[in-house]
């Protein structure tokens, strides 16, 4: 089953979810690792180029995933969920989507504002132009610092959202004993026996 149904996710949605999960966790890990590296080392430059390249892959997949979600039904939440849990689930998904778009965009703006003028070349093949940065943000250094802070604190917020998202999935699986987690792993009919 490629498309979603009212009771489960299809293969396309599942592949989007897990591919992006792996890429985003890798990007967060790499980003945290890169924070302590000397900026003038050639190896650091290559890691930044890799980070930027994968960031553009994540941004592209996020756009495609959002389009897929708009044209496919989203499976219903479990019937027994408390109304506050339902609101939390919706807000959590909105937050995840917002940060999945915000992090690549703030990274792109940070690079665009940088006085270093270092080009972005995706996987050492495809050059990506810098975005225009409004002059109202101050000097290049000030604009770069602003986007750097937004990118860094956005990463911490995304980590928190991922932890809550994973905890909620395990809560559904281990405590509520419903099929919420199972339907993001398999396209087959969910079984209620645990």
One Martini backbone bead per residue (centre of mass of N, CA, C, O) as a GRO file, in nm:
protein
  194
    1UNK     BB    1   0.090   0.041   0.028
    2UNK     BB    2   0.133   0.376  -0.057
    3UNK     BB    3  -0.108   0.496   0.072
    4UNK     BB    4  -0.299   0.634   0.284
    5UNK     BB    5  -0.515   0.584   0.553
    6UNK     BB    6  -0.731   0.606   0.821
    7UNK     BB    7  -0.542   0.359   0.973
    8UNK     BB    8  -0.274   0.415   0.785
    9UNK     BB    9   0.038   0.402   0.656
   10UNK     BB   10   0.222   0.433   0.387
   11UNK     BB   11   0.516   0.380   0.230
   12UNK     BB   12   0.588   0.674   0.170
   13UNK     BB   13   0.555   0.790   0.458
   14UNK     BB   14   0.752   0.594   0.593
   15UNK     BB   15   1.003   0.673   0.427
   16UNK     BB   16   1.007   0.965   0.501
   17UNK     BB   17   1.028   0.938   0.807
   18UNK     BB   18   1.295   0.753   0.828
   19UNK     BB   19   1.484   0.912   0.647
   20UNK     BB   20   1.461   1.180   0.804
   21UNK     BB   21   1.543   1.076   1.079
   22UNK     BB   22   1.829   0.993   1.005
   23UNK     BB   23   1.926   1.265   0.887
   24UNK     BB   24   1.863   1.443   1.136
   25UNK     BB   25   2.030   1.293   1.346
   26UNK     BB   26   2.294   1.328   1.189
   27UNK     BB   27   2.291   1.639   1.180
   28UNK     BB   28   2.288   1.691   1.484
   29UNK     BB   29   2.548   1.541   1.546
   30UNK     BB   30   2.732   1.697   1.353
   31UNK     BB   31   2.676   1.981   1.463
   32UNK     BB   32   2.783   1.927   1.751
   33UNK     BB   33   3.067   1.844   1.660
   34UNK     BB   34   3.146   2.112   1.496
   35UNK     BB   35   3.158   2.327   1.727
   36UNK     BB   36   3.475   2.227   1.816
   37UNK     BB   37   3.601   2.310   1.552
   38UNK     BB   38   3.835   2.428   1.352
   39UNK     BB   39   3.779   2.653   1.087
   40UNK     BB   40   4.076   2.616   0.928
   41UNK     BB   41   4.024   2.330   0.860
   42UNK     BB   42   3.976   2.120   0.596
   43UNK     BB   43   3.790   1.911   0.737
   44UNK     BB   44   3.581   2.116   0.831
   45UNK     BB   45   3.491   2.214   0.556
   46UNK     BB   46   3.380   1.936   0.462
   47UNK     BB   47   3.167   1.909   0.689
   48UNK     BB   48   3.007   2.163   0.615
   49UNK     BB   49   2.936   2.073   0.328
   50UNK     BB   50   2.785   1.821   0.415
   51UNK     BB   51   2.578   1.958   0.598
   52UNK     BB   52   2.457   2.134   0.374
   53UNK     BB   53   2.378   1.911   0.178
   54UNK     BB   54   2.186   1.758   0.369
   55UNK     BB   55   2.005   2.002   0.428
   56UNK     BB   56   1.889   2.011   0.135
   57UNK     BB   57   1.764   1.734   0.144
   58UNK     BB   58   1.574   1.788   0.380
   59UNK     BB   59   1.422   2.025   0.251
   60UNK     BB   60   1.316   1.866   0.009
   61UNK     BB   61   1.174   1.638   0.167
   62UNK     BB   62   0.985   1.825   0.324
   63UNK     BB   63   0.829   1.928   0.081
   64UNK     BB   64   0.737   1.650  -0.025
   65UNK     BB   65   0.599   1.558   0.236
   66UNK     BB   66   0.390   1.784   0.252
   67UNK     BB   67   0.254   1.721  -0.015
   68UNK     BB   68   0.175   1.432   0.055
   69UNK     BB   69   0.002   1.509   0.304
   70UNK     BB   70  -0.210   1.689   0.150
   71UNK     BB   71  -0.292   1.417  -0.052
   72UNK     BB   72  -0.329   1.257   0.225
   73UNK     BB   73  -0.446   1.083   0.461
   74UNK     BB   74  -0.465   1.096   0.802
   75UNK     BB   75  -0.448   0.912   1.049
   76UNK     BB   76  -0.615   0.841   1.310
   77UNK     BB   77  -0.647   0.878   1.621
   78UNK     BB   78  -0.695   0.736   1.894
   79UNK     BB   79  -0.995   0.711   2.056
   80UNK     BB   80  -0.874   0.727   2.375
   81UNK     BB   81  -0.777   1.007   2.361
   82UNK     BB   82  -0.704   1.277   2.508
   83UNK     BB   83  -0.755   1.601   2.427
   84UNK     BB   84  -0.468   1.697   2.514
   85UNK     BB   85  -0.317   1.486   2.344
   86UNK     BB   86  -0.420   1.580   2.073
   87UNK     BB   87  -0.306   1.862   2.085
   88UNK     BB   88  -0.012   1.773   2.132
   89UNK     BB   89   0.018   1.615   1.866
   90UNK     BB   90  -0.036   1.852   1.675
   91UNK     BB   91   0.181   2.046   1.787
   92UNK     BB   92   0.421   1.856   1.749
   93UNK     BB   93   0.400   1.834   1.438
   94UNK     BB   94   0.423   2.132   1.378
   95UNK     BB   95   0.700   2.168   1.512
   96UNK     BB   96   0.855   1.969   1.338
   97UNK     BB   97   0.801   2.100   1.066
   98UNK     BB   98   0.910   2.379   1.131
   99UNK     BB   99   1.207   2.281   1.198
  100UNK     BB  100   1.265   2.132   0.928
  101UNK     BB  101   1.264   2.413   0.783
  102UNK     BB  102   1.426   2.616   0.964
  103UNK     BB  103   1.713   2.497   0.972
  104UNK     BB  104   1.797   2.514   0.673
  105UNK     BB  105   1.726   2.818   0.641
  106UNK     BB  106   1.918   2.932   0.863
  107UNK     BB  107   2.171   2.812   0.741
  108UNK     BB  108   2.154   2.956   0.468
  109UNK     BB  109   2.149   3.245   0.588
  110UNK     BB  110   2.417   3.229   0.737
  111UNK     BB  111   2.592   3.183   0.485
  112UNK     BB  112   2.489   3.438   0.331
  113UNK     BB  113   2.590   3.646   0.566
  114UNK     BB  114   2.871   3.581   0.551
  115UNK     BB  115   3.187   3.736   0.522
  116UNK     BB  116   3.337   3.488   0.381
  117UNK     BB  117   3.187   3.376   0.115
  118UNK     BB  118   3.110   3.078   0.114
  119UNK     BB  119   3.034   2.834  -0.079
  120UNK     BB  120   2.774   2.621  -0.198
  121UNK     BB  121   2.835   2.262  -0.266
  122UNK     BB  122   2.669   2.001  -0.359
  123UNK     BB  123   2.859   1.738  -0.334
  124UNK     BB  124   3.074   1.889  -0.522
  125UNK     BB  125   2.860   1.994  -0.777
  126UNK     BB  126   2.620   2.199  -0.670
  127UNK     BB  127   2.553   2.517  -0.684
  128UNK     BB  128   2.447   2.758  -0.432
  129UNK     BB  129   2.288   3.027  -0.374
  130UNK     BB  130   2.255   3.302  -0.211
  131UNK     BB  131   2.072   3.476   0.001
  132UNK     BB  132   1.900   3.740   0.074
  133UNK     BB  133   1.992   3.998   0.308
  134UNK     BB  134   1.874   4.213   0.511
  135UNK     BB  135   1.989   4.527   0.606
  136UNK     BB  136   1.821   4.547   0.881
  137UNK     BB  137   2.029   4.333   1.031
  138UNK     BB  138   2.291   4.464   0.945
  139UNK     BB  139   2.562   4.333   0.946
  140UNK     BB  140   2.702   4.047   0.856
  141UNK     BB  141   2.778   3.962   1.143
  142UNK     BB  142   2.496   4.008   1.268
  143UNK     BB  143   2.334   3.822   1.083
  144UNK     BB  144   2.496   3.567   1.134
  145UNK     BB  145   2.447   3.556   1.442
  146UNK     BB  146   2.143   3.532   1.430
  147UNK     BB  147   2.131   3.266   1.255
  148UNK     BB  148   2.304   3.098   1.441
  149UNK     BB  149   2.114   3.108   1.686
  150UNK     BB  150   1.865   2.995   1.545
  151UNK     BB  151   2.000   2.729   1.463
  152UNK     BB  152   2.093   2.628   1.741
  153UNK     BB  153   1.822   2.656   1.905
  154UNK     BB  154   1.660   2.490   1.701
  155UNK     BB  155   1.811   2.226   1.752
  156UNK     BB  156   1.727   2.198   2.048
  157UNK     BB  157   1.425   2.196   1.993
  158UNK     BB  158   1.426   1.948   1.809
  159UNK     BB  159   1.532   1.752   2.017
  160UNK     BB  160   1.294   1.784   2.211
  161UNK     BB  161   1.073   1.696   2.008
  162UNK     BB  162   1.188   1.413   1.955
  163UNK     BB  163   1.171   1.307   2.242
  164UNK     BB  164   0.865   1.343   2.272
  165UNK     BB  165   0.784   1.176   2.026
  166UNK     BB  166   0.914   0.909   2.119
  167UNK     BB  167   0.773   0.891   2.393
  168UNK     BB  168   0.485   0.880   2.277
  169UNK     BB  169   0.521   0.623   2.112
  170UNK     BB  170   0.594   0.441   2.359
  171UNK     BB  171   0.341   0.496   2.520
  172UNK     BB  172   0.148   0.371   2.313
  173UNK     BB  173   0.287   0.088   2.309
  174UNK     BB  174   0.332   0.023   2.636
  175UNK     BB  175   0.066   0.154   2.770
  176UNK     BB  176  -0.183   0.187   2.566
  177UNK     BB  177  -0.167  -0.039   2.342
  178UNK     BB  178  -0.148   0.067   2.053
  179UNK     BB  179  -0.098   0.136   1.686
  180UNK     BB  180   0.081   0.391   1.638
  181UNK     BB  181   0.368   0.267   1.587
  182UNK     BB  182   0.302   0.034   1.386
  183UNK     BB  183   0.197   0.228   1.145
  184UNK     BB  184   0.515   0.337   1.106
  185UNK     BB  185   0.633   0.036   1.017
  186UNK     BB  186   0.363  -0.071   0.874
  187UNK     BB  187   0.125  -0.143   0.601
  188UNK     BB  188  -0.024  -0.326   0.748
  189UNK     BB  189  -0.243  -0.449   0.943
  190UNK     BB  190  -0.333  -0.374   1.247
  191UNK     BB  191  -0.267  -0.512   1.566
  192UNK     BB  192  -0.387  -0.558   1.904
  193UNK     BB  193  -0.177  -0.767   1.973
  194UNK     BB  194   0.092  -0.784   2.242
   0.00000   0.00000   0.00000
